[in-house]
């Protein structure tokens, strides 16, 4: 009975992997959409910084950008399900580098989106709503700090959606990854409230942000280890 259950499970996994692998073009399309969306949000948020966008529109753009950063974790999971399935079908296994890289990136998105950027966003709202006298000023300061972190994060995030550009130029693909993605990943950490000690997060004393930054550093290390172990193109 145990053998039958194990066999059925194997057949089920094989069928799911095969179905996703056969539809891998959907993963490429999803990646292109997110690549373009990251650049679009990067550009409009940059316009907000230089003051060419109205206050109401600026706040709406900031809110949507923050929503996208958190929601993109779901699209990452979907995209990586395609990658794992394709690798399993092509090589009958999932390469170690792929598991390390994808786990590291997911960890980056989760800690940055929900516990670093997300924490700053929620604290901004709390401060502005609770400070009746200086609420407007507080929101302006908060928006500036949060938007700067989001801009750097978006610029780094687009690099992780650029593997489809390999068909046009390996130099363009890897140049984007190591020339923009890696520096922005490090900059996101340096600009976090733990290091800059802005008063929004109680001068860096927020324990949630402290833990999140430690995990973020770990996620960067795991991702880079996966990149360094890269061997197989499936």
N, C-alpha and C positions, 0 to 999 in steps of 0.2 A: 504493500500500500504506500509506503514511504517513497519507493522508487517511482510509482505512478504519479504521486504528487509532485515530486521533483521534476519528473519528465514533463508534466503538464505546465509547471511553472517555467521551465526552459522554453517550451514551445510558445508560451504566452509572451515571454520577454523577446524571443526571436521575432515574433510577428509584429510586436510594437516597434522594435528597432528597425525592422525592414520597412514598415509603413512610413516611419519618420524619415528614414534615409532616402526613400524614393521621392519624398517631397522636400528634399533639401533646398530646392530653389526658393521655397517659402522663407527659409531661414536667411538666405541672401537678401531677399526683398525686405525683410524685417530689419536687417542690418543697415541697408541703404537708407531706409526711412529714419531710423534712429540717428544715423550719421548726419543726415541733412537737418534733422530736428535739433540736434545738439548745436550745430553751427548756427541755425536760425535763432535759437534762444540765446546763444552767445552774443550774436550781433545785436539783437533787440535790447538785451540787458546792458550791453556796452553803450547803446544809444541813450538808455535811461541814465547812465552814469554821467554822460557828457551834457545831459539836460535838454535833449531835443524831443523828449516825450513828456506829455502832460502828467501831472501828479497822479490822477485817478488811473490812467492807463499804466503808469509805471508800477503802481501797487498791484494791479491786476496781473501784469506780466511777472512780477516777483512771485506772487502766489501760485500762478500756473507753473512757473519754473520749479518751484519747490515741490509742487504736486508731481510733476514729471519725474524729478529725481527719485522720489520715493516709489512711484508707480513703475519706473523702468526696471526695478528689481524683478518684477513679474515677467517682463519681456526677456530679461536675462535668463531666467530659469527656463523659459520656453526655448530660447535660442540654444542654450547649452544642452537641452534634451535632444535637439536635432544633432548637435555635434557629437555627443556621446553615442547616439544611435548610429550615426554614419561611421564613426571609428570602430564600433563593435561589429558592424556588418563588413567593413573593409578588412579589418585585421583580426577579427574574432576576439578582440580584447579592447580595453580602454587604456591608451598610453598613460604612463605616470605623469608626464609633463602636462598632458591635457587636464588630468584631474587636479593637479596642483595649481595650474594657471586659472582654471575656471572657479575652483573653490576660493582662491585668493581674491579674484575679482568680485565674486559674490559677497565675500566678507567685506571688501572695501565699500561696495555699494550700500550694504546694510548699515555698517557703522557710520559711514559718512552721511548717508541719506536720512537715517532715522535718529541717530544718537549724537551727531556732531552738528551738521547743518540743521537738522530737525529740532534739536534742542535749542539752538540759537533762535530759530524762527518762533518757537513757542514762548521762549523767554521774552522775545521782543514784544509779542502780543500782550503778554502779562504786564510788562512794564508800562507799555503805552496806555493800556486800559485802566490800570490802577493809579497811574500818576495823572490826576485830573488837570493839574496846573501846567505840567510840562509834557503831556501826552503826545502832542503833535511833534515837538522837538525830539522826544525820545524815539518816536517811530521813524523820523528822518535819519537819526543816527543809526538805529537798528537796521533800517533798510540798506544803508550804505555798507555796513559791515557784512551783512548777510549776502548782499548782491555781489560784493567782491569775491566772497568765498564761492558763490554759485558760478560766477564767470570762470574762475580758475578750474573749478570742478568740471564744468561743461567742456572746456577746452581739452582737459585731460580725457574726459569720457569719450569724446568723438574718436580719439585715437584707438580706443578699444573696439570701435565699430568699423575699422577701415581695412580689415583683412580682404575684403572683396576687391580692393584696389591692387592686390598683388598681380592680377591678370594684366594690368596696365604697366605697373612698374614696381619691382621689388624695392628699389631705392625709395620710392615715394611711400610705400607701405611701412617699411622698417624705419625710415626717416621720421615719419609721423609718430610711430610708436616710441622710439627712443629720444627723438628730438623734441617732441611736444608732450606725449603721454606721460613718460617717466618723470620729467621735470615738474609737470603740473601735479602729478600724484604726490610728489614731495612737497611742492608749494602748498597744496591743500592742507597738508599736515602742519607746515610752518605757520600758515595763516589761521589755523584753528584757534579757538579761544583758550586752549590749554597753554599755548605758547605766547600768544599776543596779550593774554591777560586783560581782555576787555571787561569792563564792569558789568556787562550784560550777564556774563556767566560767573558773577561774583569774583572777578579778578582771577579766573582760572581755578577757583576752589571747588567748582561743581564736580562732585565725585563721578557722576555719570559721564561727563565729558572726559574726565581723566582716564577712566577705564576704556572708553571708546577710542581714545587716541592710542592707547597701548595696543588694543586689538587692531587698530588701523595699521600701525607699524608692522605688526605681525602679518597682516594680510598683504602688505606690500612685499614683505620678504618671501612669503609663499608664492606670490605671483611671479616675482623675479626668478625664483628657483625653478618654477615651471618653464619660464622662457629659456633659461640657461640649459635645461634638460631637453629642450626641443630637438626632436630627431625626425619624427615621422610626419609627413604630409599626407593626410588621408583624403 
